[in-house]
Amino acid sequence: MSELIAIRRKIRMQAISVGLAVAPFGAAFGALCTEAGLGTWEALGFSSFVFGGSSQFAAVTVLAEGGTIIAAVIAGLLLNLRSLAFGVVMAPSLQGSLLWRALTSQLMIDEATAVGSSQESHALRRYGYLWAGLSVFILWNFMTWVGVALLSGTGTLIEDLGIDATIPAAFLGLVWPKFSSNDHRKLAVIGIVLAFILVPFVPPGIPVIAAASAVIFLRPWRDRDHNE
Amino acid sequence: MSNAVIVMVSLAGGTYVLKAFGPLLLSNDRSLPLWLKRFATLIPTPLLAALVMTSTITNDDQIVVDARIAGVVAAIIALSKRVPFVFVVIIAAAVTALWRLVIG
């Protein structure tokens, strides 16, 4: 029994750690929203209702760069496709009433899935998923608000403090661990080249969506093991 | 409604469908086809890489080279030295700010 308590404490520590790790992103997202002309409630709406870090950045970045509504939504949705896979992974551990499953599904993000799926039993997987999901949800929204509150109406402060550079740095930090795989390095290079070529010719936001088509170069429909 | 609200509501709705599909509709033993899982794991990489590029060297539909590049180069160095994420972001901002202050 005391062993279970120790395991749970360890899970709670992991959950709080991942929450703290994404917190600066939340502030950066708030800052981005301010830069893009969004208000506090719009920024918080993204952080609670969309609640998917990279997709929020992508959608608002596309808007800020003058892209269309459809381009912004598609860019965001493509980044959240992985939540579909996460849901499949976590489903067996999230059994319960329809309402319970409907509510807890909102927490289906990288961090919740990472902490949850690394536990042994269904009960602990659910425990980790909920703790990590809620930890990130609370800190993410709080820091979004901090980012907006500290950085709105401050003129050139975003550029003076170099906060515009935190966005590519944050994206880079998210994708960096993937670069240990050959396939993923190839994908990144092809994606960048495709997007770069398209920038002058198509509306903002489209190059990023087009970059996703880089995956066809790996022919993922073939039956072979990919080194993830 | 502002464009931002329309994007927020549409993206939130679409994202929720993706998030809740598994928990709401799958029983324990069913799963997605393998090729779809592969697409889902591969797509974020080129997408995020392209976003790094556009948020570093473009404004709207123009290529713009400015101090952001210095910040991103610093971030690359920091990441390759295994600096924790929080500091990578701070370093990128600091280098960019310093570059603007000193060089313009």
Chai-1 contact restraints between the chains, C-beta under 6 A:
chainA,res_idxA,chainB,res_idxB,connection_type,confidence,min_distance_angstrom,max_distance_angstrom,comment,restraint_id
A,A21,B,F85,contact,1.0,0.0,6.0,A-B,restraint_1
A,P24,B,V86,contact,1.0,0.0,6.0,A-B,restraint_2
A,P24,B,V89,contact,1.0,0.0,6.0,A-B,restraint_3
A,L38,B,A4,contact,1.0,0.0,6.0,A-B,restraint_4
A,E42,B,A4,contact,1.0,0.0,6.0,A-B,restraint_5
A,G45,B,M8,contact,1.0,0.0,6.0,A-B,restraint_6
A,F46,B,M8,contact,1.0,0.0,6.0,A-B,restraint_7
A,F49,B,A12,contact,1.0,0.0,6.0,A-B,restraint_8
A,V50,B,L11,contact,1.0,0.0,6.0,A-B,restraint_9
A,V50,B,A12,contact,1.0,0.0,6.0,A-B,restraint_10
A,V50,B,T15,contact,1.0,0.0,6.0,A-B,restraint_11
A,G52,B,T15,contact,1.0,0.0,6.0,A-B,restraint_12
A,A58,B,L51,contact,1.0,0.0,6.0,A-B,restraint_13
A,A59,B,V7,contact,1.0,0.0,6.0,A-B,restraint_14
A,A59,B,L11,contact,1.0,0.0,6.0,A-B,restraint_15
A,T61,B,S55,contact,1.0,0.0,6.0,A-B,restraint_16
A,E65,B,D60,contact,1.0,0.0,6.0,A-B,restraint_17
A,G66,B,D60,contact,1.0,0.0,6.0,A-B,restraint_18
A,I69,B,N3,contact,1.0,0.0,6.0,A-B,restraint_19
A,I69,B,I6,contact,1.0,0.0,6.0,A-B,restraint_20
A,I69,B,V7,contact,1.0,0.0,6.0,A-B,restraint_21
A,A72,B,V7,contact,1.0,0.0,6.0,A-B,restraint_22
A,V73,B,V7,contact,1.0,0.0,6.0,A-B,restraint_23
A,V73,B,S10,contact,1.0,0.0,6.0,A-B,restraint_24
A,V73,B,L11,contact,1.0,0.0,6.0,A-B,restraint_25
A,G76,B,L11,contact,1.0,0.0,6.0,A-B,restraint_26
A,L77,B,G14,contact,1.0,0.0,6.0,A-B,restraint_27
A,L78,B,I43,contact,1.0,0.0,6.0,A-B,restraint_28
A,L78,B,L47,contact,1.0,0.0,6.0,A-B,restraint_29
A,L79,B,P44,contact,1.0,0.0,6.0,A-B,restraint_30
A,L79,B,L47,contact,1.0,0.0,6.0,A-B,restraint_31
A,N80,B,T15,contact,1.0,0.0,6.0,A-B,restraint_32
A,N80,B,L18,contact,1.0,0.0,6.0,A-B,restraint_33
A,L81,B,A40,contact,1.0,0.0,6.0,A-B,restraint_34
A,L81,B,I43,contact,1.0,0.0,6.0,A-B,restraint_35
A,R82,B,A40,contact,1.0,0.0,6.0,A-B,restraint_36
A,S83,B,L18,contact,1.0,0.0,6.0,A-B,restraint_37
A,S83,B,K19,contact,1.0,0.0,6.0,A-B,restraint_38
A,L84,B,L18,contact,1.0,0.0,6.0,A-B,restraint_39
A,L84,B,F21,contact,1.0,0.0,6.0,A-B,restraint_40
A,L84,B,A40,contact,1.0,0.0,6.0,A-B,restraint_41
A,A85,B,K37,contact,1.0,0.0,6.0,A-B,restraint_42
A,A85,B,A40,contact,1.0,0.0,6.0,A-B,restraint_43
A,G87,B,K19,contact,1.0,0.0,6.0,A-B,restraint_44
A,G87,B,F21,contact,1.0,0.0,6.0,A-B,restraint_45
A,G87,B,G22,contact,1.0,0.0,6.0,A-B,restraint_46
A,G87,B,P23,contact,1.0,0.0,6.0,A-B,restraint_47
A,V88,B,G22,contact,1.0,0.0,6.0,A-B,restraint_48
A,V88,B,S31,contact,1.0,0.0,6.0,A-B,restraint_49
A,V88,B,L32,contact,1.0,0.0,6.0,A-B,restraint_50
A,A91,B,G22,contact,1.0,0.0,6.0,A-B,restraint_51
A,A91,B,P23,contact,1.0,0.0,6.0,A-B,restraint_52
A,A91,B,L26,contact,1.0,0.0,6.0,A-B,restraint_53
A,P92,B,N28,contact,1.0,0.0,6.0,A-B,restraint_54
A,L94,B,P23,contact,1.0,0.0,6.0,A-B,restraint_55
A,R101,B,P23,contact,1.0,0.0,6.0,A-B,restraint_56
A,R101,B,L24,contact,1.0,0.0,6.0,A-B,restraint_57
A,S105,B,K19,contact,1.0,0.0,6.0,A-B,restraint_58
A,S105,B,A20,contact,1.0,0.0,6.0,A-B,restraint_59
A,S105,B,P23,contact,1.0,0.0,6.0,A-B,restraint_60
A,M108,B,K19,contact,1.0,0.0,6.0,A-B,restraint_61
A,L161,B,A93,contact,1.0,0.0,6.0,A-B,restraint_62
A,L161,B,A97,contact,1.0,0.0,6.0,A-B,restraint_63
A,G162,B,G71,contact,1.0,0.0,6.0,A-B,restraint_64
A,G162,B,A93,contact,1.0,0.0,6.0,A-B,restraint_65
A,G162,B,T96,contact,1.0,0.0,6.0,A-B,restraint_66
A,G162,B,A97,contact,1.0,0.0,6.0,A-B,restraint_67
A,I163,B,A93,contact,1.0,0.0,6.0,A-B,restraint_68
A,A165,B,R68,contact,1.0,0.0,6.0,A-B,restraint_69
A,A165,B,G71,contact,1.0,0.0,6.0,A-B,restraint_70
A,A165,B,A92,contact,1.0,0.0,6.0,A-B,restraint_71
A,A165,B,A93,contact,1.0,0.0,6.0,A-B,restraint_72
A,A165,B,T96,contact,1.0,0.0,6.0,A-B,restraint_73
A,T166,B,V89,contact,1.0,0.0,6.0,A-B,restraint_74
A,T166,B,A92,contact,1.0,0.0,6.0,A-B,restraint_75
A,T166,B,A93,contact,1.0,0.0,6.0,A-B,restraint_76
A,I167,B,S55,contact,1.0,0.0,6.0,A-B,restraint_77
A,P168,B,V52,contact,1.0,0.0,6.0,A-B,restraint_78
A,P168,B,S55,contact,1.0,0.0,6.0,A-B,restraint_79
A,P168,B,T56,contact,1.0,0.0,6.0,A-B,restraint_80
A,P168,B,V72,contact,1.0,0.0,6.0,A-B,restraint_81
A,A169,B,A75,contact,1.0,0.0,6.0,A-B,restraint_82
A,A169,B,V88,contact,1.0,0.0,6.0,A-B,restraint_83
A,A169,B,V89,contact,1.0,0.0,6.0,A-B,restraint_84
A,A169,B,A92,contact,1.0,0.0,6.0,A-B,restraint_85
A,A170,B,V89,contact,1.0,0.0,6.0,A-B,restraint_86
A,F171,B,L48,contact,1.0,0.0,6.0,A-B,restraint_87
A,F171,B,L51,contact,1.0,0.0,6.0,A-B,restraint_88
A,F171,B,V52,contact,1.0,0.0,6.0,A-B,restraint_89
A,L172,B,V52,contact,1.0,0.0,6.0,A-B,restraint_90
A,L172,B,A75,contact,1.0,0.0,6.0,A-B,restraint_91
A,G173,B,F85,contact,1.0,0.0,6.0,A-B,restraint_92
A,G173,B,V88,contact,1.0,0.0,6.0,A-B,restraint_93
A,L174,B,L48,contact,1.0,0.0,6.0,A-B,restraint_94
A,V175,B,T45,contact,1.0,0.0,6.0,A-B,restraint_95
A,V175,B,L48,contact,1.0,0.0,6.0,A-B,restraint_96
A,V175,B,A49,contact,1.0,0.0,6.0,A-B,restraint_97
A,W176,B,L79,contact,1.0,0.0,6.0,A-B,restraint_98
A,K178,B,T45,contact,1.0,0.0,6.0,A-B,restraint_99
A,H184,B,T45,contact,1.0,0.0,6.0,A-B,restraint_100
A,L187,B,T45,contact,1.0,0.0,6.0,A-B,restraint_101
A,L187,B,P46,contact,1.0,0.0,6.0,A-B,restraint_102
A,A188,B,T45,contact,1.0,0.0,6.0,A-B,restraint_103
A,A188,B,A49,contact,1.0,0.0,6.0,A-B,restraint_104
A,G191,B,P46,contact,1.0,0.0,6.0,A-B,restraint_105
A,G191,B,A49,contact,1.0,0.0,6.0,A-B,restraint_106
A,G191,B,A50,contact,1.0,0.0,6.0,A-B,restraint_107
A,I192,B,A49,contact,1.0,0.0,6.0,A-B,restraint_108
A,I192,B,A50,contact,1.0,0.0,6.0,A-B,restraint_109
A,I192,B,M53,contact,1.0,0.0,6.0,A-B,restraint_110
A,A195,B,A50,contact,1.0,0.0,6.0,A-B,restraint_111
A,A195,B,M53,contact,1.0,0.0,6.0,A-B,restraint_112
A,F196,B,M53,contact,1.0,0.0,6.0,A-B,restraint_113
A,V199,B,T58,contact,1.0,0.0,6.0,A-B,restraint_114
A,P204,B,D60,contact,1.0,0.0,6.0,A-B,restraint_115
A,P204,B,D61,contact,1.0,0.0,6.0,A-B,restraint_116
A,V208,B,A50,contact,1.0,0.0,6.0,A-B,restraint_117
A,V208,B,L51,contact,1.0,0.0,6.0,A-B,restraint_118
A,A211,B,P46,contact,1.0,0.0,6.0,A-B,restraint_119
A,A211,B,L47,contact,1.0,0.0,6.0,A-B,restraint_120
A,A211,B,A50,contact,1.0,0.0,6.0,A-B,restraint_121
A,A212,B,I43,contact,1.0,0.0,6.0,A-B,restraint_122
A,A212,B,P46,contact,1.0,0.0,6.0,A-B,restraint_123
A,A212,B,L47,contact,1.0,0.0,6.0,A-B,restraint_124
A,A214,B,P46,contact,1.0,0.0,6.0,A-B,restraint_125
A,V215,B,L42,contact,1.0,0.0,6.0,A-B,restraint_126
A,V215,B,I43,contact,1.0,0.0,6.0,A-B,restraint_127
A,P220,B,R38,contact,1.0,0.0,6.0,A-B,restraint_128
A,P220,B,F39,contact,1.0,0.0,6.0,A-B,restraint_129
A,P220,B,L42,contact,1.0,0.0,6.0,A-B,restraint_130
A,W221,B,W35,contact,1.0,0.0,6.0,A-B,restraint_131
